[in-house]
Amino acid sequence: MEPRELRTLVAMPESQVLEFKTRVPSPSMIAKQLSAFANTSGGTLIVGVREGGEIVGVDDPAEAREV
């Protein structure tokens, strides 16, 4: 994803197809969220963003990639 695309998504409110998480969720929570997206219209899960679009990052980027 290009930075421009990410900024566009972060500027949008959360919805049925867009979810923000401030921390890396547990694998089971990721599975539930992605399953919900898959069973509807699809969606995007962005980690390191607060509801409202504030980018806060993640403490350990390597951990975020491992999940």
C-alpha positions as CSV (number, residue, x, y, z in Angstrom):
1,M,0.0,0.0,0.0
2,E,1.3,3.4,-0.9
3,P,1.6,6.1,1.8
4,R,-1.0,8.2,0.0
5,E,-3.5,5.3,0.1
6,L,-2.9,4.8,3.8
7,R,-3.4,8.5,4.6
8,T,-6.7,8.3,2.7
9,L,-7.9,5.3,4.7
10,V,-6.8,6.8,8.0
11,A,-8.8,9.9,7.3
12,M,-12.0,7.9,6.9
13,P,-14.1,6.8,9.9
14,E,-14.2,3.2,11.0
15,S,-17.0,1.2,9.4
16,Q,-18.0,-2.3,8.5
17,V,-15.1,-2.4,6.0
18,L,-12.5,-0.4,7.9
19,E,-11.1,-1.2,11.4
20,F,-8.3,0.5,13.3
21,K,-6.3,-1.1,16.2
22,T,-3.7,0.7,18.3
23,R,-1.9,-2.6,19.1
24,V,-1.3,-5.8,17.4
25,P,-4.4,-7.9,18.3
26,S,-4.1,-11.6,19.3
27,P,-4.1,-14.1,16.5
28,S,-7.7,-15.1,17.5
29,M,-8.9,-11.5,17.3
30,I,-7.3,-11.0,14.0
31,A,-8.9,-14.2,12.7
32,K,-12.3,-13.0,13.9
33,Q,-12.0,-9.6,12.3
34,L,-10.7,-10.9,9.0
35,S,-13.4,-13.6,9.0
36,A,-16.1,-11.0,9.4
37,F,-14.6,-9.0,6.5
38,A,-14.5,-12.1,4.4
39,N,-18.1,-13.0,5.1
40,T,-19.3,-9.5,4.1
41,S,-17.9,-7.0,1.6
42,G,-14.2,-7.4,2.5
43,G,-12.4,-4.9,4.5
44,T,-9.1,-3.4,5.8
45,L,-7.6,-3.8,9.3
46,I,-5.0,-1.1,10.1
47,V,-2.7,-1.6,13.1
48,G,-1.1,1.5,14.8
49,V,-4.0,3.8,14.3
50,R,-6.5,5.0,17.0
51,E,-10.2,5.4,16.2
52,G,-10.5,8.9,14.8
53,G,-7.5,8.5,12.5
54,E,-4.6,9.3,14.9
55,I,-1.5,7.4,13.8
56,V,0.3,6.1,16.9
57,G,2.5,3.4,15.3
58,V,3.4,0.1,17.1
59,D,6.0,-0.5,19.7
60,D,7.7,-3.4,17.9
61,P,7.2,-3.4,14.1
62,A,8.8,-6.9,13.9
63,E,6.0,-8.2,16.2
64,A,3.4,-6.6,13.9
65,R,4.9,-8.4,10.9
66,E,5.0,-11.8,12.6
67,V,1.3,-12.0,13.3
